[in-house]
Amino acid sequence: MTAPGGRRAGARRWRLVRAHSDAVPASVRRFMARARRRRLRAAMPWLTIGGVLALIGLGTWIVYGTGLLGVREVRVSGTDILSEDDVREAAGVRDGVALARVDLDGIEERLAALAPVDHVIASRDWPGTIAIEVVERTPVAVVPQGAKYVLVDRHGVAFHTVSGKPGGLPLARVAKPGPDDADTRSAVEVLTALSPQLAKQLSAVVVKGPAEIELELRGGRVIVWGDSSQSDAKSQVATALLRKKGDRIDVSAPEVVTIR
């Protein structure tokens, strides 16, 4: 028999209802709570790792991929011959580039190509500064070149030209100053071997040839050095003979000395 509306008589009507939590047995609720806690504990390491990786990724992007920590200043120290602008121009650091991406080795290589530079230390000073510490070459002699003078360091590098002779430095009379010039190397080798007493009286070291080195002292005295070999021994002998009379001291053979 069919009831009005097409529904079979006696058929049950079902509908979903939300059961109140009190309707769920306590043991079931405890089981479900423990299951949730287990799932949470199992997922926690992965959530933590995911969070850490997200933070690392964000930090990396900020540091390397944006200008938020970009170069705002190039700070230069240690210059005397070079100007700070010379150093900044040679360093070639672009303003605003990410500080972490700046090639410090490249900066040092570019600056090392400047003649007055002995060595350079480039570093990052967070959050936005490149610090460049320049150590310039120290002259040990000056070489006359026409009306000007060329500064030469302990390696024989001619690194700077000045219009007047600097005080406190001896002259090195060589034709072509430079680290590849044999006469320049000989002059530097002799200069670095001199005792303080000789260095104080020295006016010039004259290199006429590989075995024709002479020291011109203040007052017109001359020390015949010969070649640059045994310079330490020659320095000791010449120093001991400074109090002797004579305008020309020959220590080219330090075992047999002549004074005239």
NORLINDA-V317111 format. One record per residue. N is the residue number from 1. RES is the residue in one small letter. SS is DSSP state (H for helix, E for strand, L for the rest). PHI is phi in whole degrees, 0 to 359 (999 if undefined). D_CENTER is the distance of its C-alpha to the mean C-alpha in Angstrom with 1 decimal. Layout:
BEGIN
N|RES|SS|PHI|D_CENTER / N|RES|SS|PHI|D_CENTER
END
This chain:
BEGIN
1|m|L|999|101.0 / 2|t|E|254|98.5 / 3|a|L|281|97.9 / 4|p|L|305|97.6 / 5|g|L|91|94.2 / 6|g|L|85|94.1 / 7|r|L|265|93.0 / 8|r|E|293|94.8 / 9|a|L|294|96.8 / 10|g|L|87|95.6 / 11|a|L|287|91.9 / 12|r|L|276|89.2 / 13|r|L|257|86.6 / 14|w|L|253|83.0 / 15|r|L|210|80.1 / 16|l|L|279|76.8 / 17|v|L|228|76.3 / 18|r|L|276|73.3 / 19|a|L|283|74.4 / 20|h|L|293|73.6 / 21|s|H|302|71.2 / 22|d|H|292|74.2 / 23|a|H|281|75.9 / 24|v|L|273|73.2 / 25|p|L|304|74.0 / 26|a|H|300|71.7 / 27|s|H|296|70.9 / 28|v|H|292|69.7 / 29|r|H|298|67.6 / 30|r|H|294|66.0 / 31|f|H|298|65.4 / 32|m|H|294|63.7 / 33|a|H|295|61.5 / 34|r|H|296|60.4 / 35|a|H|297|59.7 / 36|r|H|297|57.5 / 37|r|H|296|55.6 / 38|r|H|296|55.0 / 39|r|H|297|53.8 / 40|l|H|293|51.5 / 41|r|H|296|50.1 / 42|a|H|293|49.6 / 43|a|H|275|47.8 / 44|m|H|302|45.6 / 45|p|H|303|42.9 / 46|w|H|291|42.6 / 47|l|H|295|42.6 / 48|t|H|295|39.8 / 49|i|H|299|37.7 / 50|g|H|299|38.3 / 51|g|H|294|37.4 / 52|v|H|296|34.1 / 53|l|H|298|33.2 / 54|a|H|296|34.2 / 55|l|H|295|32.0 / 56|i|H|298|29.0 / 57|g|H|299|29.8 / 58|l|H|295|30.1 / 59|g|H|297|26.9 / 60|t|H|298|25.0 / 61|w|H|296|26.7 / 62|i|H|296|25.9 / 63|v|H|287|22.1 / 64|y|H|261|21.7 / 65|g|H|254|24.8 / 66|t|L|229|25.3 / 67|g|L|265|23.9 / 68|l|L|300|25.0 / 69|l|L|248|21.4 / 70|g|E|270|20.0 / 71|v|L|289|17.5 / 72|r|L|248|19.5 / 73|e|E|207|17.1 / 74|v|E|245|13.8 / 75|r|E|264|13.3 / 76|v|E|245|11.9 / 77|s|E|221|12.1 / 78|g|L|90|12.4 / 79|t|L|270|14.1 / 80|d|L|225|17.4 / 81|i|L|288|18.2 / 82|l|L|281|16.4 / 83|s|L|268|17.6 / 84|e|H|297|15.8 / 85|d|H|294|17.7 / 86|d|H|301|16.5 / 87|v|H|293|12.8 / 88|r|H|298|14.0 / 89|e|H|295|16.2 / 90|a|H|291|13.8 / 91|a|H|294|11.3 / 92|g|L|67|14.5 / 93|v|L|269|14.4 / 94|r|L|280|18.0 / 95|d|L|294|19.7 / 96|g|L|92|21.2 / 97|v|L|295|19.4 / 98|a|E|305|19.1 / 99|l|H|302|15.9 / 100|a|H|292|15.9 / 101|r|H|266|16.0 / 102|v|L|290|13.0 / 103|d|L|276|11.1 / 104|l|H|293|7.4 / 105|d|H|298|7.1 / 106|g|H|296|9.5 / 107|i|H|300|7.9 / 108|e|H|296|5.2 / 109|e|H|293|8.5 / 110|r|H|294|10.6 / 111|l|H|287|9.2 / 112|a|H|296|9.2 / 113|a|L|284|12.8 / 114|l|L|283|13.7 / 115|a|L|305|15.8 / 116|p|L|286|14.9 / 117|v|E|271|11.2 / 118|d|E|275|10.6 / 119|h|E|201|6.8 / 120|v|E|224|4.0 / 121|i|E|237|2.2 / 122|a|E|251|4.3 / 123|s|E|212|7.2 / 124|r|E|263|10.9 / 125|d|E|237|13.6 / 126|w|L|297|16.8 / 127|p|L|264|19.1 / 128|g|L|208|17.9 / 129|t|E|233|14.8 / 130|i|E|260|11.3 / 131|a|E|259|9.6 / 132|i|E|239|7.3 / 133|e|E|257|7.2 / 134|v|E|258|8.0 / 135|v|E|246|9.6 / 136|e|E|277|12.5 / 137|r|L|293|14.8 / 138|t|L|257|17.7 / 139|p|E|287|21.1 / 140|v|E|247|23.7 / 141|a|E|196|26.4 / 142|v|E|236|27.5 / 143|v|E|250|29.5 / 144|p|E|294|32.4 / 145|q|E|225|32.5 / 146|g|L|69|35.6 / 147|a|L|270|35.6 / 148|k|E|242|31.8 / 149|y|E|228|29.3 / 150|v|E|252|26.1 / 151|l|E|281|23.5 / 152|v|E|235|22.5 / 153|d|E|264|19.9 / 154|r|L|293|20.5 / 155|h|L|265|19.8 / 156|g|L|84|22.3 / 157|v|L|282|19.9 / 158|a|E|272|21.8 / 159|f|E|241|19.3 / 160|h|E|199|21.4 / 161|t|E|246|25.1 / 162|v|E|234|27.1 / 163|s|L|274|30.8 / 164|g|L|234|31.8 / 165|k|L|289|31.2 / 166|p|L|292|28.8 / 167|g|L|288|30.6 / 168|g|L|85|29.8 / 169|l|L|242|28.6 / 170|p|E|283|30.9 / 171|l|E|278|31.8 / 172|a|E|240|31.1 / 173|r|E|268|33.8 / 174|v|L|229|32.7 / 175|a|L|283|33.6 / 176|k|L|229|30.5 / 177|p|L|297|27.3 / 178|g|L|166|24.4 / 179|p|L|294|22.7 / 180|d|L|265|25.4 / 181|d|L|269|28.2 / 182|a|H|298|30.2 / 183|d|H|294|31.5 / 184|t|H|296|28.1 / 185|r|H|298|26.9 / 186|s|H|296|30.2 / 187|a|H|299|29.9 / 188|v|H|294|26.5 / 189|e|H|299|27.8 / 190|v|H|293|30.8 / 191|l|H|300|28.9 / 192|t|H|287|26.7 / 193|a|H|267|29.9 / 194|l|L|291|31.9 / 195|s|L|288|33.2 / 196|p|H|303|32.7 / 197|q|H|294|36.3 / 198|l|H|293|36.0 / 199|a|H|300|32.7 / 200|k|H|293|34.5 / 201|q|H|267|37.4 / 202|l|E|290|35.5 / 203|s|E|255|36.0 / 204|a|E|201|34.9 / 205|v|E|250|34.3 / 206|v|E|248|36.3 / 207|v|E|246|35.7 / 208|k|E|269|38.8 / 209|g|E|186|38.4 / 210|p|L|305|36.9 / 211|a|L|243|39.5 / 212|e|E|232|40.2 / 213|i|E|255|37.7 / 214|e|E|226|39.1 / 215|l|E|253|37.8 / 216|e|E|263|39.4 / 217|l|E|262|39.9 / 218|r|L|297|40.9 / 219|g|L|94|44.7 / 220|g|L|93|45.1 / 221|r|L|284|44.8 / 222|v|E|231|43.3 / 223|i|E|247|41.9 / 224|v|E|278|42.3 / 225|w|E|261|39.4 / 226|g|E|79|40.3 / 227|d|L|267|37.4 / 228|s|L|274|34.0 / 229|s|L|289|35.3 / 230|q|L|55|36.1 / 231|s|H|297|34.2 / 232|d|H|297|34.0 / 233|a|H|293|37.7 / 234|k|H|296|38.5 / 235|s|H|296|36.5 / 236|q|H|298|38.5 / 237|v|H|294|41.8 / 238|a|H|297|41.1 / 239|t|H|296|40.2 / 240|a|H|293|43.4 / 241|l|L|263|45.4 / 242|l|L|298|44.2 / 243|r|L|277|47.3 / 244|k|L|283|49.6 / 245|k|L|284|51.5 / 246|g|L|135|50.8 / 247|d|L|269|48.8 / 248|r|E|223|47.5 / 249|i|E|250|46.0 / 250|d|E|254|45.5 / 251|v|L|244|43.2 / 252|s|L|299|42.5 / 253|a|L|239|44.4 / 254|p|L|299|43.4 / 255|e|L|281|46.4 / 256|v|L|231|48.9 / 257|v|L|257|48.1 / 258|t|E|236|50.1 / 259|i|E|231|50.4 / 260|r|L|231|52.3
END
